[in-house]
Amino acid sequence: MPQAKAAKAQPEAQDPVKVDPKHYKVELENRQVRVLRINYGPREKSVMHGHPATVAVFLTEGRARFTFPDGKTEDRSWTAGQSLFIPAENHLPENLSDKPIDLVLIELKP
């Protein structure tokens, strides 16, 4: 039965490090966490990918648009030094600013 359930499950989210290595670099990984360094240049856009629950630490202020698999979008902004908990999600981010975005993302492992 688990096979039938797996067949109906949505495909696993694409790993951002694999599908967008220009913007995502692994800084540290162990059994508990994976720490990513993320950098987007002005107006740069990624591809659809996913993250488990994360803690984001923003090194620069920024504003980005997130497009979700269902086509809906959400604009988000933050300040330099701000930290946020973000539940697991799949998205395609786009830097809406004329300045680079730099952050550290701590992905929490189950």
N, C-alpha and C positions, 0 to 999 in steps of 0.2 A: 503493500500500500504506500509506503513512503515514496516509491518511484512515481506512482500516479500523481501524488501531491506535488512532487518536484516538477513534473511535466507541466502542471498548471501554474506553477509559481512564475512570477515575473523574472526576466533574465537578471542576473546579478549586475549591479551597477558597474560601470567601467571604472577602473582604477585611474585616477587622474595622473599618477606618476607614469603610467604606461601610455595613456592616450594623449597626454599634453605635457611631455617632459620639459618643454620650453618654460613653463610657468611653475611646475611643481617639482621640488627636490626633497628627497628623504634626508633628514638631518640625524635621526635616531630611530631605531625600531627595536622593540623587545616584546615580551609576551603581553605586556599591559597596554602599551601605547605605540603609536607611530607618529613621529613629529615631522611635519612638512614645513619647508620654507617656501612661501608663495610670493611671486613677484609678477605683476602685470604692468607693462608699460602703458603710457597714455592711450586710451581708447582701444586697448587690446581686448580680445574676446577669446574664450576657451571653446571647448567642445562639451557635449553632454557627458557627465560623469557623476559619481556618487561618493559620499563619505558616510561612515558610521557617525554616531554621536561624537561631537567634537567640542573643544574649547579653542576659540580663536583669540589670538592676542595681536591686535593691530599695531604695527610699528609706525604707520603713517595714517593720516586721515584719508577718507575715501568715500566714493559713492559708486555703487555698482547695480546693474540690473541682472536679476536672476530669472532665467527662463526655465520652467519646469517641464517634465515630460508631457504633461497634458496641454502645453502651450501657454498656460498662464504665466504672467510675469510679476515680479515684485522688485521694486527699487529699495535698496538698503543703503544706509550711510552710517559712518562711525567716526570716532575721533582717534587721534594718535594716543596710544596708551590704554585704550579701552579693551576690555576682555568680555567675551560673550560665550555662553553655552549655546550650541546649535544642535538641535535634534538631527538624527540621521535624515539625509535627503539626497535626491538626485537633482542636478541642476546644470545649467550652462551659464556661467558668469561672464559679464562684460563690464569693463572699467568705463564708467561714464565721464571720467575726469580727464583733464589735460595733464595730470600729474601721475607718476607711478604709484602703484599700490604695493605695499610690503606688509606681510603678516606671517605669523607662525601659527600653524594649525596643529592641535594635538588631538589625534584621532584615538578614541577610547576603544579598546578591544574587549569583547565579552569575556 
